[in-house]
Amino acid sequence: MTLTVPTWTLADRLRKARLHAGLDQRALAAALGLSHASVAHYELGRRRPSRVTVARWALACGVSVDWLLGPGPAEPGASTMWLMPRAAA
């Protein structure tokens, strides 16, 4: 039996990041100043977000841009290296 490591696309990682942050698509869209449809298209891989949008997505979801753009652990929890430290309140 061969172990296969999943390959996650940017779209997969955008969705994982949003779910990690506990946001639904509408809440994230509002936080980013995007339409709900734009968020859905990015998560389905129908459109590719700009670098600025990727950076804002990462910040809103508490993940690094490097993790969103891959490579690295595909599953949240496989490593905490992809998590950005939260700012102190």
DRENDO-1510 file (C-alpha; in Angstrom, 1 decimal, always signed):
<recs>
REC; n; res; u; v; w
REC; 1; MET; +0.0; +0.0; +0.0 .
REC; 2; THR; +1.4; +3.4; -1.0 .
REC; 3; LEU; +0.7; +6.5; +1.0 .
REC; 4; THR; -0.6; +9.3; -1.1 .
REC; 5; VAL; -0.2; +12.8; +0.2 .
REC; 6; PRO; -3.1; +15.0; -0.9 .
REC; 7; THR; -2.3; +17.9; -3.2 .
REC; 8; TRP; -4.4; +20.9; -2.4 .
REC; 9; THR; -5.1; +23.6; -4.9 .
REC; 10; LEU; -5.3; +27.3; -4.0 .
REC; 11; ALA; -9.1; +27.0; -4.1 .
REC; 12; ASP; -8.9; +24.1; -1.6 .
REC; 13; ARG; -6.7; +26.1; +0.7 .
REC; 14; LEU; -8.9; +29.2; +0.5 .
REC; 15; ARG; -11.8; +27.2; +1.6 .
REC; 16; LYS; -9.9; +25.4; +4.4 .
REC; 17; ALA; -8.6; +28.8; +5.7 .
REC; 18; ARG; -12.2; +30.2; +5.8 .
REC; 19; LEU; -13.5; +27.1; +7.6 .
REC; 20; HIS; -10.5; +27.3; +10.0 .
REC; 21; ALA; -11.6; +30.8; +10.9 .
REC; 22; GLY; -15.2; +29.8; +11.4 .
REC; 23; LEU; -16.5; +32.1; +8.7 .
REC; 24; ASP; -19.2; +31.4; +6.2 .
REC; 25; GLN; -18.7; +32.7; +2.6 .
REC; 26; ARG; -21.0; +35.7; +3.2 .
REC; 27; ALA; -19.1; +36.8; +6.4 .
REC; 28; LEU; -15.8; +36.5; +4.7 .
REC; 29; ALA; -17.0; +38.4; +1.6 .
REC; 30; ALA; -18.2; +41.2; +3.9 .
REC; 31; ALA; -14.9; +41.3; +5.7 .
REC; 32; LEU; -12.9; +41.4; +2.5 .
REC; 33; GLY; -15.2; +43.8; +0.7 .
REC; 34; LEU; -16.0; +41.2; -2.0 .
REC; 35; SER; -19.3; +39.8; -3.2 .
REC; 36; HIS; -20.4; +36.4; -2.0 .
REC; 37; ALA; -20.2; +35.2; -5.6 .
REC; 38; SER; -16.5; +36.2; -5.8 .
REC; 39; VAL; -15.7; +34.2; -2.7 .
REC; 40; ALA; -17.6; +31.2; -4.1 .
REC; 41; HIS; -15.8; +31.5; -7.5 .
REC; 42; TYR; -12.4; +31.6; -5.8 .
REC; 43; GLU; -13.2; +28.6; -3.6 .
REC; 44; LEU; -14.4; +26.6; -6.6 .
REC; 45; GLY; -11.3; +27.5; -8.6 .
REC; 46; ARG; -13.3; +29.3; -11.3 .
REC; 47; ARG; -11.4; +32.5; -10.7 .
REC; 48; ARG; -8.0; +33.2; -9.3 .
REC; 49; PRO; -7.8; +36.0; -6.7 .
REC; 50; SER; -5.3; +38.8; -6.9 .
REC; 51; ARG; -2.2; +38.9; -4.7 .
REC; 52; VAL; -3.8; +41.6; -2.6 .
REC; 53; THR; -7.0; +39.5; -2.2 .
REC; 54; VAL; -4.9; +36.4; -1.2 .
REC; 55; ALA; -3.1; +38.6; +1.4 .
REC; 56; ARG; -6.3; +40.0; +2.8 .
REC; 57; TRP; -7.9; +36.5; +2.9 .
REC; 58; ALA; -4.9; +35.1; +4.8 .
REC; 59; LEU; -5.1; +38.0; +7.4 .
REC; 60; ALA; -8.9; +37.6; +7.8 .
REC; 61; CYS; -8.6; +33.8; +8.3 .
REC; 62; GLY; -5.4; +33.8; +10.5 .
REC; 63; VAL; -3.2; +31.8; +8.1 .
REC; 64; SER; -0.1; +32.8; +6.2 .
REC; 65; VAL; +0.0; +33.8; +2.6 .
REC; 66; ASP; +2.7; +31.1; +2.2 .
REC; 67; TRP; +0.4; +28.4; +3.4 .
REC; 68; LEU; -2.4; +29.6; +1.1 .
REC; 69; LEU; -0.1; +29.5; -1.9 .
REC; 70; GLY; +1.4; +26.1; -0.9 .
REC; 71; PRO; +3.3; +23.8; -0.7 .
REC; 72; GLY; +3.2; +22.6; +2.9 .
REC; 73; PRO; +0.9; +20.6; +5.1 .
REC; 74; ALA; -2.4; +20.2; +3.4 .
REC; 75; GLU; -4.5; +19.5; +6.4 .
REC; 76; PRO; -4.9; +22.1; +9.1 .
REC; 77; GLY; -3.5; +20.5; +12.3 .
REC; 78; ALA; -0.8; +18.6; +10.4 .
REC; 79; SER; +1.5; +21.4; +11.5 .
REC; 80; THR; +1.0; +24.7; +13.2 .
REC; 81; MET; +3.6; +26.4; +11.1 .
REC; 82; TRP; +0.9; +27.7; +8.7 .
REC; 83; LEU; -1.0; +29.5; +11.5 .
REC; 84; MET; -0.2; +33.1; +12.0 .
REC; 85; PRO; +0.0; +34.3; +15.6 .
REC; 86; ARG; -3.1; +36.2; +16.6 .
REC; 87; ALA; -2.6; +39.9; +17.6 .
REC; 88; ALA; -3.0; +40.5; +21.3 .
REC; 89; ALA; -6.3; +42.0; +22.2 .
</recs>
